[in-house]
Amino acid sequence: MPRRMAREGLNIAGMTDEKIRIRVTESGQTLDVVVFSKRADCIEVVLGEGVHNMKCTLTPTRNGMAYVGNMKGRELVYERSREQVQADIDRLNPNVRGPRRR
């Protein structure tokens, strides 16, 4: 991959990777991770790069104000509500609509 593409956050196909900022609750450290898939009920993120990457699933909390997941015993938190994530999804891809009526 050319350096310019890597600097601009583009992958081989020329698409941009969506990144979100999550917090490790134990240390308070924040990490920028790449989003693998994003739905209102579940967000899958990839931590690390290359052969050392790991996938983690973030699910909404009971009150719906954040998403939490676990990676190697560490708790990860994405501090956005379920409604905010759904609004992000609708904004990024307006062609995707809700379920159709039958």
N, C-alpha and C positions, 0 to 999 in steps of 0.2 A: 504494500500500500504506500503510495507516495506520501511524503511528509506533509505536504500541504493539505491533503485530504484528512490526515490524522489530526492536524492542528484545528481544522474546521469542524471536527466531529463527524466526518462522513465515513461510511464504510465502503467496501469495494463496489457495491451497487449504486453508490452515490446518494443513499438515503441517510437521513440524520438519525442518530440514536437519541431517544428521549432519556434524559437523566433526571433523577429526583434526589433530594437530600434527605437522608435518614439519620436518626440519632441512635447511638448505642447507649442504653440507659445506664449501664454499669459505670462507664467512664465519662459520659456526657459528650463524647467525641461525635462529630458529624461526618458522614461519608456521602460522596456522590456516587450513586450506583446507576447502572443501565437498566431500563425497564424492558423486560422480556415480553410480558403481556399485561394488559391493564383492563380490568373490568370493575364494576362497582362492588362486586362481592369478593374480589380477590385481585391482588397485584403480585405478579411474579417479577423478581429482580435478580440481576446477576451481579455478584460481588467478585472483584478481581478481574484479571485479564489473562488471555491465553489458556494454557493447560492448567493453570491454578485457579480457574474460576469456579464458583459454586452458585447454585440457584437457591433462592429462598422465596417462600410464599408468605405474603403479608395478608392477613385477614382483618376485617373491621372489629373493633372492640364492641362490647355489649351496648355501649351508649352511642356508637357510631361516630365518635369524634376523632378517632385516629385508627391507624392500621398497625398491627403488631405481627412480628414473626420471630423465629428462633433460628440462629445459625451457630452451630458448635457451642451450644450452651450460653450464648450471648443473646440478650433480648434486643431486637431492633424495632424502632418506632418511626412511622411516617406520620407526622402531625398535621394531617388534613382530614376533614370529615368526609363521610361517604357522599354527601351532596356536592361538595367541592370537587371530588374526583369525578363524579358523574358529569358535572359541568365541564370539566377539562376534557373528558372523552367526547362530549357533544361538540365542544368548540374545535377540537383537533380534527374530527371527522364528522361533518354535518350530514353526510349521506347515510350514516348508520342511524336507523330509527328503532323505536321500541317494537314490541311484538305486534304482529298484525291481528286484526280481528277476523274471526271466521264466520 
